[in-house]
């Protein structure tokens, strides 16, 4: 299955990966060989077979909605690359390139 | 002073006051610091934290308190499991400087059981790889031959236990990442039943497949570590209720063994084949009831795995956006550019490949052809196991098609690397407990036997492994590269 460089470029944008032209090229080759490899799945007879999303027969449980202290906001904020006054700092969100 | 190699012996002697936890810890730290430059199993060694904890345990014993079942046992933690105030890198530049503000559930359990956390272990980046070579912190080497990989993604965990740097380690297994390196390094490694060990605090890769498990020198020690970490946790919505595991394992009934014939017949490597034949003879000679079984859809396992694991990964790794934690690019023009550069700089090539494939498989127009179809074949694989387990209690199969390969040997051939997991991914597809136990050597390189059991019958696999390891005594062989 052939994948064009433009298609790879589009997927890279969706995944927010800034790949170089060389990387796009090698990625196309890699994706082609993997897709060729997984194509064998079409040989399996899946007529009437239910998809498996999860292997356990668990139903979601609700816990009582009670307030409790958990974690330490100051310590958590220390992990942020850029923060101040208890907020995460980000580049300007409005404007810029459409994606 | 004679410091034992086995965790249960260390714990017994520390609890009874024969050994001091601080002496045990000092011994293992010294050994690790001596061996690590050659093997590169540890990313972070926490000498100070480990010795502080060991001294606390010694004072508990002096006061007549019981520190717990892992009293004074040094444990290494794979670096994708969060440890409070101890750097957790996931083998990636993306998390190179991340210091978690909390402990994973399994780490909390370890601390409560008297274990001494010695440090964080090397791994393939974001657990994506089967050789340890994708780590941002450099490859780990196999203690049985430094030219060979230790397997992956729990590369550091396997190498550290095999080299005697720690008696126990935690690994994680999404498609064989505990069991394949255990086989390559001659140790015992187990992926428990999906949901038996909490994933709270584990960096998510493929959430429907990921599971934390024990890596140890033998099956008893693996069972001991599993008994400490297994059990329900409110903080993991996929955690099974009443899932504790009692140590020591007490299974009296005679277990019936299924031989995964189609997997065994596909083995081409003579050394692996010889070990498998010898293993089957062992079970025949020891009066096990043996049945041949087939798992007809197992040939699709690796393909299903790669669609599902990459899809889940592309979604899970979306969180690395340079805002809340982890790497952020220094130079960028705007928000979008910051995302693109941060992720380009932070992730290595194998991680990018998998994010790309997963994004593609989930994108409009391809979803049904790839993702839904893979989920359906996953159902067929589960049904194969359900049928097999109607007449047997455990299944034995090869762990890997060959012993460890050389560093760099498969670097340019990702698909051959993925195919090394052909026998391993099956257990993750069906949520089954499965382990690798040492089953022989091909020259200096270990070979592993895989034992699989039905969900929540982890004890069956461990029981059979305990019987089996006594016959060959392969688990007692010390790797040549670390002989004194």
Interface residues (C-beta under 8 A of the other chain):
Chain A: X8 X11 X12 X14 X15 X16 X17 X18 X19 X23 X27 X30 X31 X33 X34 X37 X38 X40 X41 X42 X44 X46 X49 X50 X51 X52 X53 X54 X55 X56 X58 X60 X61 X63 X71 X72 X75 X76 X78 X79 X80 X81 X82 X88 X90 X91 X92 X93 X95 X96 X97 X99
Chain B: X98 X99 X100 X101 X102 X194 X195 X208 X234 X237 X238 X240 X297 X299 X300 X303 X304 X306 X307 X314 X318 X321 X322 X323 X324 X325 X326 X327 X328 X332 X334 X335 X336 X337 X338 X339 X340 X341 X343 X344 X347 X349 X352 X353 X355 X356 X357 X359 X360 X363 X370 X372 X373 X374 X375 X376 X377 X378 X379 X380 X382 X414 X415 X418 X429 X430 X431 X455
